[in-house]
């Protein structure tokens, strides 16, 4: 006689094996959202620094007289050829990026004593990535734009 169905024991065994496999795979998927925020923020920071370098290079080549970004002129640059700021806070990057509307919705900007502090999706104090060590943005960090040097850098442990 040919058996045409699984026994209860076989079904329970298969369910246990699936449960074990799921338990092993779950931790790998848990940090996907945070990893995406970190990757997005690092890519944006790289784009910002490239835009700053491009503006500075154009300033050098044009010997100090140029139009850049969104209808900005040399008067919006400091004496070293770097933008005085990246945007009209809270619109974080509307000076240097031609289409900054998407980033302006997810990045925060504030001026603090001549420096500008930026927080993106991973460095957002409320919804950012959990602390992850140095070199990658998390909710305890922020980005600082230093107009004197034209550097857009990650700062560890910013005050909220």
N, C-alpha and C positions, 0 to 999 in steps of 0.2 A: 504494500500500500504506500502511495506517495503522499508525503506531507505537503499541504498547500498553504500553511500559515506559520507565523513565528510563534514560539512559546513566549510566555510572559517573562521568563528568565532571559531569553535572548534580547527582548526589547529593553529590559532594564539594563542589561550589559551595554548595549549600544548607546543608551542615554547617558550612562556613566562615562563612557569613552568620549562622547561629544562634550559633556560637561567639563571634563579634564582638559580637553583641547581648547575649549572656550576660555577657561580660567588661565591657561598659559598665554593665550593671544591677547586677552583684554588689556593688560598693562601696556602693550605696544601701541594700542590705539588711544589710550587715555590722554596722552600729551599732544595729539595731533593739532588741536586748536591752538595751543600755546606755541607750538613749533611754527605754525602758519603765521601767527602774529609776529613772531621774532623774525622770520624770513622776510615778511613783507616790510617790516620796519628797517631791517638792514639794507634791503634793496632800495628803499626810499632814501635812506641816509647816503647811500652811494651815489644816487642820482643827484641829490642836493649838492654833494661835494663836487661832483663832475660839473654841475652848472656853475658853481662858484669858481672853479678852476678855469672854465671856459670864459666867463666874464672877465676874470683877471687877465687872461691871455689876450683877449680882445682889447682890453684897456692898454696893455703894453704895446701891442702892435699899432694901435691907433694913436699912440702917444697922448693918451688922456682924453680924447674927445670921441665919444661914441654913444649910440643908442643901444640899449640891451633890455632883456626881459620883456615885460609888458609896458612898453612905451616909457621906459626909464632912461635917464640921460646920465652923463658924467657927474652932474651935481648930486645924484643919488649914491655916488660912490665916495668912499673916504679918500684921504690923500695917498693911500697905498694901492688904490684901485680895487678895493673890495666893497661889496654892497654894505651900506650902513645898516640895513636890516633885510630880512628875506621876504617880509610881507607886512601887511597891516594887521597886527594881532587883533582879533583872534584868527583872521585869515592868514594862516601860517606861511604859505609860500607863494602868494599871488604876485610878488614882485619878480621872482626868478623863474617860475614855471608858467608856461603859456596857458595850460589848462590845469589849474590847481584845485578846482571845485571839489573833486572827489577826496583829495587829501585833506582839504580844509574841513571836511566833515568828520574825519577821524583823528586829526592831529590837533593838539592844543598848543597855544603859544602865549607866552607872557614875558614882559620886559622886567629885568631885575638889575638895576644899577649899571646900565651900559651893555649888559649882556642879555641875550635872548634865550629863554628856556623853552624847549619843545618836548612834548610827550606824544608818542604815537600809540598804535594799538597794543603793543607789548609793554610799553612803559606807562600806560594809563594806570594811575594809582588804584582805581576801583576795579577795573575789568582786565588788567594787564596780565602778563605771564607771571607764573610763580618764580621766586628767586632761583636763578640758574647759574650763579657764579659770574666771573668776570668775562667781559668781551661780548656778551649778548645782552640785549635790553630786557629788563623785567620791570615789574611794577614799582620797584624801589629806585629806578634809574631815570635819567632824563638826558636829552640832547642839549648841547650848548653851542650857540653860534657866537664866535668871537670875531667881530668885525675888524679888529686890528690885524689879525693874521689870516682871515678868510677860512678858518677851520670850523667845521661842523663835526663835533665829537661827542661820543657817549661819555656821560659822567656817572660814575657808580655812586649809589646811595644819596640821591638828591632828597632834600626835604620836601614833603608833600605840601 
